[in-house]
Amino acid sequence: MSMKAVNPATEEVIASYDELTEDEVYAEIDKAYDAFQAWKEKSFPERRDHMLKAASILRDNRTSYAKILTIEMGKPLRQAFSEVEKCAWVCEYYAENAEKILKRENAGTDASESYVQFDPLGVILAVMPWNFPYWQVFRFAAPSLMAGNVGLLKHSSNVPMSALAIEEVFTKAGFPQNVFKTLLVGSSMIERIISHPKVRAATLTGSDGAGRQVASIAGRNLKKTVLELGGSDAFIVLKDADINEAAKTAVASRIINTGQSCIAAKRFIVVKDVIREFESKFISIVNGLKIGDPMDEQNDLGPIAREDLMLELDRQVQESVKMGARLLAGGKRLGMKGFFYPATVLANVTKGMPAYEQETFGPIAAIIQAEDEEEAIRIANDTEFGLGANLWTTDIQRAKRLARSIEAGSIFINGMVHSDPRLPFGGVKNSGYGRELANYGIKEFVNIKTVWIA
């Protein structure tokens, strides 16, 4: 079978690759396991040198790597540049901090000496999505490789060029052969890879449905997992908020990556006292957005990554409108080649509508009215997801109090939700479990080992 990369802006096939056979996959697992035996013995300074070199390669080849993202999944070019830079940052962060985070911890017990050490687990499988083809992988790979693990990547089938580019970075950075390897395979191979005795753990970023499948397979095989799944992030605006700044940030959060982000704000929950003002400013900004060729840095929105995803977005919008949502902007396909869908704003969104209940993976904003802050928090939590949330108010003490009531892995007050190597990232409820990034993320895939000496 072959794996094809399709340019979503032109609908043209730009590359095609043969998928690995089952025997070839097993051979790669064996090679990764053998590579682990040597890599785990490397010192932190040795690993650091390679990781810093990877960061340098990303920056030195910023333009070529960014263009792969743009032609393969439609990411606006200026955002593709930012993604490459962020990957370099996470490589540097773990290169400089892994040894400190994983240093031996002494424990006071009745032993003459006792301590905790952090040993690598081995071969880790990463099942990754197409929306941030580099960042999702590097935020797994940088900490895992610095901890002494080795990585196998099963990337989304529509971004094989990105998957191979990531492997190229680690190869050029001088990492030993097979410490990081891309496996060009379909989803049907995931169960066999996780079940392989030489694979010790798996991490997945994707839908909650995919997360359930991977967790089930890993559970049957007693393998550790970290799951970062979908989100329907709340953007709560209270009556004392700076409405100008809130509206500006709200639009930016909704359209980043053409709305194809798990942590993009999706449900804009605004108290009734300021909802009309917020809608007016939100629409004014949306009407000024430019959509078109993602290679043109003047454009704010590119295409949706695949045709089926675009059609699903349109279904969610049309069904919500039929159920009573008020269409304020966008709402239908553009008459142009490519999988383009305009920034769309729905008001009067209520419980039961797709725009309220489901994750909308595209530039669709659902504005929901709340009577007061108590109802705003209730609506924010009235979802199966719990990834991130925004809270806008000038009363910081109130914000800190309300943050304790919001069911999400991250709460950003008066700012846009984003991931940062220095902070843990992950969700609750159907948004998954475990954490990536910071000191928490690197410890997900280590053996926390007790050593006790009489």
C-alpha positions as CSV (number, residue, x, y, z in Angstrom):
1,M,0.0,0.0,0.0
2,S,1.0,3.6,-0.5
3,M,0.7,6.7,1.7
4,K,-0.1,9.9,-0.1
5,A,0.5,13.5,0.8
6,V,-2.2,15.8,-0.7
7,N,-1.8,19.6,-0.8
8,P,-5.2,20.8,0.7
9,A,-4.9,24.2,-1.0
10,T,-4.7,22.6,-4.5
11,E,-6.1,19.1,-3.9
12,E,-3.0,17.7,-5.7
13,V,-1.0,14.7,-4.7
14,I,2.5,16.0,-3.9
15,A,4.2,12.8,-2.7
16,S,3.6,9.1,-2.3
17,Y,5.4,6.5,-0.2
18,D,5.2,2.8,0.2
19,E,4.0,1.6,3.6
20,L,6.2,-0.8,5.6
21,T,5.3,-4.4,5.7
22,E,4.6,-6.2,9.0
23,D,8.0,-7.9,8.8
24,E,9.7,-4.6,8.1
25,V,8.0,-3.0,11.1
26,Y,9.1,-5.8,13.4
27,A,12.7,-5.4,12.1
28,E,12.6,-1.7,12.9
29,I,11.4,-2.5,16.5
30,D,14.3,-4.9,16.9
31,K,16.7,-2.3,15.7
32,A,15.2,0.3,18.0
33,Y,15.5,-2.1,21.0
34,D,19.2,-2.7,20.2
35,A,19.8,1.0,19.9
36,F,18.3,1.5,23.3
37,Q,20.9,-0.8,24.9
38,A,23.6,1.7,24.0
39,W,21.7,5.0,24.2
40,K,20.6,4.4,27.8
41,E,24.2,4.3,28.8
42,K,25.1,7.7,27.3
43,S,25.7,10.5,29.7
44,F,23.4,13.5,29.9
45,P,26.1,15.8,28.4
46,E,26.4,13.4,25.4
47,R,22.6,13.4,24.8
48,R,22.5,17.2,25.3
49,D,25.1,17.8,22.5
50,H,22.9,15.9,20.0
51,M,19.7,17.7,21.2
52,L,21.2,21.1,20.9
53,K,22.4,20.2,17.4
54,A,18.8,19.2,16.5
55,A,17.7,22.7,17.7
56,S,20.3,24.3,15.5
57,I,19.4,22.2,12.5
58,L,15.7,23.3,12.8
59,R,16.6,26.9,12.9
60,D,19.2,26.8,10.1
61,N,16.6,25.0,7.9
62,R,13.6,26.9,9.1
63,T,12.3,27.9,5.7
64,S,12.4,24.5,4.1
65,Y,10.9,22.7,7.1
66,A,8.2,25.3,7.4
67,K,7.2,24.9,3.8
68,I,6.7,21.2,4.2
69,L,4.0,22.0,6.8
70,T,2.3,24.5,4.6
71,I,2.1,22.4,1.4
72,E,1.3,19.1,3.3
73,M,-1.4,20.2,5.7
74,G,-2.2,23.8,4.8
75,K,-0.7,25.6,7.8
76,P,-0.4,29.3,7.1
77,L,3.3,29.9,6.4
78,R,4.0,32.4,9.2
79,Q,2.5,30.0,11.7
80,A,4.6,27.2,10.2
81,F,7.8,29.3,10.9
82,S,6.6,29.6,14.5
83,E,6.1,25.9,14.8
84,V,9.6,25.1,13.7
85,E,11.0,27.7,16.2
86,K,8.9,26.2,19.0
87,C,10.4,22.7,18.3
88,A,13.9,24.1,18.5
89,W,12.9,25.7,21.9
90,V,11.7,22.4,23.4
91,C,14.9,20.7,22.2
92,E,16.9,23.3,24.0
93,Y,14.8,23.3,27.1
94,Y,15.3,19.6,27.7
95,A,18.9,19.6,26.6
96,E,19.5,22.1,29.4
97,N,17.2,20.8,32.0
98,A,16.8,17.0,31.7
99,E,19.8,16.1,33.9
100,K,18.6,18.5,36.7
101,I,15.0,17.2,36.5
102,L,16.1,13.5,36.6
103,K,18.8,13.8,39.2
104,R,18.8,11.3,42.0
105,E,16.6,12.2,44.9
106,N,17.8,11.2,48.4
107,A,15.2,9.9,50.8
108,G,15.5,9.8,54.6
109,T,14.6,6.3,55.8
110,D,15.9,3.8,58.3
111,A,18.4,2.6,55.7
112,S,22.1,3.7,55.7
113,E,21.3,5.2,52.3
114,S,18.1,5.3,50.2
115,Y,17.3,7.2,47.2
116,V,15.1,7.4,44.0
117,Q,16.6,7.3,40.6
118,F,14.9,7.7,37.2
119,D,15.8,5.1,34.6
120,P,14.6,5.1,31.0
121,L,11.9,2.5,30.0
122,G,13.0,1.6,26.5
123,V,11.2,1.8,23.1
124,I,8.3,4.3,23.2
125,L,5.7,4.4,20.4
126,A,4.3,7.9,19.6
127,V,1.0,8.0,17.6
128,M,0.8,11.6,16.4
129,P,-1.8,13.8,14.6
130,W,-1.5,16.0,11.5
131,N,-2.5,19.4,12.9
132,F,0.9,20.3,14.4
133,P,3.0,17.8,12.6
134,Y,6.3,18.8,14.1
135,W,5.4,20.2,17.5
136,Q,3.4,17.3,18.7
137,V,6.3,15.0,18.0
138,F,9.1,17.1,19.3
139,R,7.4,17.7,22.6
140,F,7.4,13.9,23.0
141,A,10.8,13.2,21.5
142,A,12.9,15.8,23.2
143,P,12.1,14.7,26.8
144,S,12.0,11.0,26.0
145,L,15.3,10.9,24.2
146,M,17.0,13.0,26.8
147,A,15.7,10.6,29.5
148,G,17.5,7.8,27.6
149,N,14.5,6.2,25.8
150,V,14.3,5.7,22.0
151,G,11.3,6.7,19.9
152,L,9.2,5.1,17.2
153,L,6.9,7.5,15.3
154,K,3.6,6.4,13.7
155,H,2.5,9.8,12.3
156,S,-0.9,10.6,10.7
157,S,-1.1,9.1,7.2
158,N,-1.7,12.5,5.6
159,V,1.7,14.0,6.7
160,P,4.4,11.5,5.7
161,M,6.7,14.3,4.5
162,S,6.6,15.9,7.9
163,A,7.2,12.5,9.6
164,L,10.3,11.9,7.5
165,A,11.6,15.4,8.0
166,I,11.6,14.9,11.8
167,E,13.6,11.7,11.4
168,E,16.0,13.7,9.2
169,V,16.6,16.3,11.9
170,F,17.6,13.7,14.5
171,T,19.8,11.9,12.0
172,K,21.6,15.1,10.9
173,A,22.0,16.0,14.6
174,G,24.1,12.9,15.1
175,F,21.8,10.8,17.2
176,P,22.8,7.1,16.9
177,Q,21.0,5.2,14.2
178,N,17.5,3.9,15.2
179,V,17.3,6.1,18.4
180,F,14.4,7.8,16.6
181,K,12.7,6.2,13.7
182,T,9.6,7.1,11.6
183,L,7.4,4.1,10.7
184,L,5.3,4.8,7.6
185,V,2.4,2.6,8.4
186,G,-1.4,2.8,8.7
187,S,-3.4,2.7,11.9
188,S,-4.0,-1.1,11.5
189,M,-0.4,-1.7,12.6
190,I,-0.7,0.2,15.9
191,E,-2.1,-2.8,17.9
192,R,0.8,-5.0,16.7
193,I,3.4,-2.4,17.6
194,I,2.1,-1.8,21.1
195,S,1.7,-5.5,21.7
196,H,5.3,-6.2,20.7
197,P,7.3,-7.2,23.9
198,K,10.2,-4.8,23.0
199,V,7.9,-1.8,23.0
200,R,7.4,-0.5,26.6
201,A,5.0,2.4,26.4
202,A,2.9,4.5,24.0
203,T,1.8,8.1,23.8
204,L,-1.0,9.4,21.6
205,T,-2.3,12.8,20.6
206,G,-5.6,12.6,18.8
207,S,-9.3,12.0,19.2
208,D,-10.9,10.5,22.2
209,G,-12.0,7.6,20.1
210,A,-8.4,6.9,19.1
211,G,-7.3,7.3,22.7
212,R,-9.8,4.7,23.9
213,Q,-8.4,2.2,21.3
214,V,-4.8,2.8,22.2
215,A,-5.5,2.7,26.0
216,S,-7.4,-0.6,25.5
217,I,-4.6,-2.2,23.6
218,A,-1.9,-0.9,26.0
219,G,-4.0,-2.0,29.0
220,R,-4.3,-5.6,27.7
221,N,-0.5,-5.6,27.4
222,L,0.2,-3.7,30.6
223,K,2.0,-0.8,28.9
224,K,2.1,2.7,30.2
225,T,0.2,5.4,28.1
226,V,-0.1,9.1,28.0
227,L,-3.1,10.5,26.1
228,E,-3.7,14.1,24.9
229,L,-7.1,14.0,23.3
230,G,-9.7,16.4,22.0
231,G,-10.9,19.7,23.5
232,S,-13.9,22.0,23.4
233,D,-12.2,24.8,25.3
234,A,-14.3,27.4,27.1
235,F,-13.5,31.1,26.7
236,I,-15.3,32.8,29.6
237,V,-15.9,36.5,29.5
238,L,-17.2,38.2,32.7
239,K,-18.8,41.6,32.8
240,D,-15.7,43.4,34.2
241,A,-13.4,42.0,31.5
242,D,-11.5,44.2,29.0
243,I,-13.8,43.4,26.1
244,N,-11.5,44.8,23.4
245,E,-8.6,42.6,24.5
246,A,-10.9,39.6,25.1
247,A,-12.4,39.8,21.6
248,K,-9.0,40.2,20.0
249,T,-7.6,37.2,21.8
250,A,-10.7,35.2,21.3
251,V,-10.5,35.5,17.5
252,A,-6.7,34.8,17.5
253,S,-7.3,31.7,19.6
254,R,-10.1,30.4,17.4
255,I,-8.3,30.8,14.1
256,I,-4.8,29.7,14.9
257,N,-3.9,26.9,12.6
258,T,-7.2,27.6,10.7
259,G,-9.0,26.5,13.9
260,Q,-7.4,23.0,13.8
261,S,-6.1,23.0,17.4
262,C,-7.1,20.9,20.4
263,I,-6.5,23.9,22.7
264,A,-8.1,26.6,20.5
265,A,-11.0,28.4,22.2
266,K,-14.2,27.0,20.8
267,R,-17.1,27.9,23.1
268,F,-17.2,31.6,23.9
269,I,-19.3,31.9,27.1
270,V,-20.2,35.5,27.7
271,V,-22.3,36.9,30.5
272,K,-25.4,38.7,29.2
273,D,-24.3,42.2,30.4
274,V,-21.5,42.4,27.8
275,I,-22.5,39.8,25.2
276,R,-23.7,42.2,22.5
277,E,-20.5,44.3,22.9
278,F,-18.4,41.2,22.6
279,E,-20.2,39.9,19.6
280,S,-19.8,43.2,17.8
281,K,-16.1,43.4,18.4
282,F,-15.6,39.7,17.6
283,I,-17.4,40.0,14.2
284,S,-15.6,43.2,13.3
285,I,-12.2,41.4,13.7
286,V,-13.5,38.3,11.9
287,N,-14.7,40.3,8.9
288,G,-11.1,41.6,8.5
289,L,-9.5,38.2,8.2
290,K,-8.0,37.0,5.0
291,I,-8.3,33.5,3.7
292,G,-6.4,31.9,0.8
293,D,-3.1,30.5,-0.3
294,P,-1.3,29.5,2.9
295,M,2.0,30.3,1.3
296,D,1.0,34.0,1.2
297,E,2.0,35.4,4.6
298,Q,-0.7,38.0,4.3
299,N,-3.4,35.4,4.8
300,D,-4.7,34.5,8.2
301,L,-6.5,31.3,7.3
302,G,-5.5,28.5,5.0
303,P,-7.4,25.4,4.0
304,I,-8.8,22.6,6.2
305,A,-6.3,19.7,6.1
306,R,-8.6,17.2,4.5
307,E,-11.9,17.2,2.5
308,D,-13.7,14.9,5.0
309,L,-12.8,17.2,7.9
310,M,-14.1,20.2,6.0
311,L,-17.4,18.4,5.2
312,E,-17.8,17.5,8.9
313,L,-17.3,21.1,9.9
314,D,-20.0,22.2,7.5
315,R,-22.4,19.5,8.9
316,Q,-21.9,20.8,12.4
317,V,-22.6,24.4,11.3
318,Q,-25.7,23.6,9.3
319,E,-27.2,21.4,11.9
320,S,-26.6,24.0,14.6
321,V,-28.3,26.7,12.5
322,K,-31.3,24.4,11.9
323,M,-31.6,24.0,15.6
324,G,-31.7,27.8,16.2
325,A,-28.2,29.1,16.2
326,R,-27.8,32.6,14.6
327,L,-25.2,32.8,11.8
328,L,-23.2,36.0,12.2
329,A,-20.4,35.3,9.7
330,G,-19.3,32.6,7.2
331,G,-21.2,29.4,7.3
332,K,-20.7,27.9,3.8
333,R,-17.9,26.6,1.6
334,L,-16.1,29.1,-0.6
335,G,-16.2,28.8,-4.3
336,M,-12.6,28.0,-4.8
337,K,-10.3,25.0,-5.3
338,G,-9.0,23.5,-2.2
339,F,-10.6,22.6,1.2
340,F,-11.3,26.2,2.3
341,Y,-13.9,27.0,4.9
342,P,-14.4,30.6,6.2
343,A,-14.2,31.8,9.7
344,T,-17.7,31.2,11.0
345,V,-19.5,32.7,14.0
346,L,-22.6,31.2,15.6
347,A,-24.6,33.1,18.2
348,N,-27.5,31.9,20.4
349,V,-25.8,28.5,20.7
350,T,-27.5,26.3,23.2
351,K,-27.2,22.8,24.7
352,G,-27.9,20.0,22.2
353,M,-26.5,21.8,19.2
354,P,-23.3,20.3,17.6
355,A,-21.5,23.6,18.1
356,Y,-22.2,23.2,21.8
357,E,-21.7,19.5,22.3
358,Q,-19.0,18.5,19.9
359,E,-15.4,19.5,19.2
360,T,-15.4,21.7,16.1
361,F,-12.0,21.3,14.5
362,G,-11.9,24.4,12.3
363,P,-12.6,28.1,12.4
364,I,-16.0,27.8,14.0
365,A,-16.8,30.0,17.0
366,A,-19.9,29.3,19.2
367,I,-21.1,32.2,21.3
368,I,-23.1,31.1,24.3
369,Q,-24.9,33.5,26.7
370,A,-24.6,33.0,30.5
371,E,-26.7,34.9,33.1
372,D,-23.8,35.4,35.5
373,E,-20.4,34.0,36.5
374,E,-21.9,31.0,38.2
375,E,-23.8,29.9,35.1
376,A,-20.7,30.6,33.0
377,I,-18.7,28.2,35.1
378,R,-21.5,25.6,34.9
379,I,-21.6,25.9,31.1
380,A,-17.8,25.7,30.8
381,N,-17.9,22.4,32.7
382,D,-20.9,21.1,30.8
383,T,-18.7,19.2,28.3
384,E,-17.1,15.8,28.1
385,F,-13.7,17.5,27.5
386,G,-11.4,19.2,29.8
387,L,-8.2,20.3,28.1
388,G,-7.8,24.1,28.5
389,A,-9.9,27.2,29.4
390,N,-9.7,31.0,29.2
391,L,-11.1,33.3,31.9
392,W,-11.4,37.0,31.4
393,T,-11.9,39.4,34.3
394,T,-10.0,42.3,35.8
395,D,-10.5,40.9,39.3
396,I,-7.5,38.5,39.6
397,Q,-8.5,37.2,43.1
398,R,-11.9,36.3,41.7
399,A,-10.2,34.6,38.7
400,K,-8.0,32.5,41.0
401,R,-11.0,31.4,43.0
402,L,-13.0,30.5,39.9
403,A,-10.1,28.7,38.3
404,R,-10.4,26.1,41.0
405,S,-13.9,25.3,39.8
406,I,-13.1,24.9,36.1
407,E,-12.5,21.3,35.0
408,A,-9.5,21.6,32.7
409,G,-5.8,20.8,32.6
410,S,-4.9,24.5,32.0
411,I,-6.6,27.8,32.9
412,F,-5.3,30.9,31.3
413,I,-6.5,34.2,32.8
414,N,-6.6,37.2,30.5
415,G,-4.5,35.4,27.9
416,M,-4.6,32.7,25.2
417,V,-4.2,29.0,26.1
418,H,-0.9,27.7,24.7
419,S,1.7,25.0,25.4
420,D,5.0,25.9,26.9
421,P,8.0,23.6,27.6
422,R,8.2,25.0,31.1
423,L,4.6,24.1,32.0
424,P,2.9,20.7,32.2
425,F,0.3,20.1,29.4
426,G,-2.6,17.7,29.3
427,G,-6.3,17.3,30.2
428,V,-8.9,15.7,32.3
429,K,-12.2,13.9,31.5
430,N,-12.3,12.8,27.8
431,S,-9.3,15.0,27.0
432,G,-7.0,12.3,28.3
433,Y,-4.6,11.7,31.1
434,G,-0.9,12.1,31.9
435,R,1.1,15.2,31.2
436,E,3.6,16.3,28.6
437,L,6.3,19.0,29.0
438,A,8.0,20.5,32.0
439,N,9.4,18.2,34.7
440,Y,6.1,16.2,34.8
441,G,6.3,15.2,31.2
442,I,9.8,13.8,31.2
443,K,8.9,11.6,34.2
444,E,6.0,9.9,32.4
445,F,8.3,7.5,30.6
446,V,10.9,6.6,33.2
447,N,11.1,3.8,35.8
448,I,10.9,5.6,39.2
449,K,13.2,3.3,41.0
450,T,13.8,3.0,44.7
451,V,17.2,2.0,45.9
452,W,17.6,1.0,49.6
453,I,20.9,0.1,51.2
454,A,21.2,-1.6,54.6
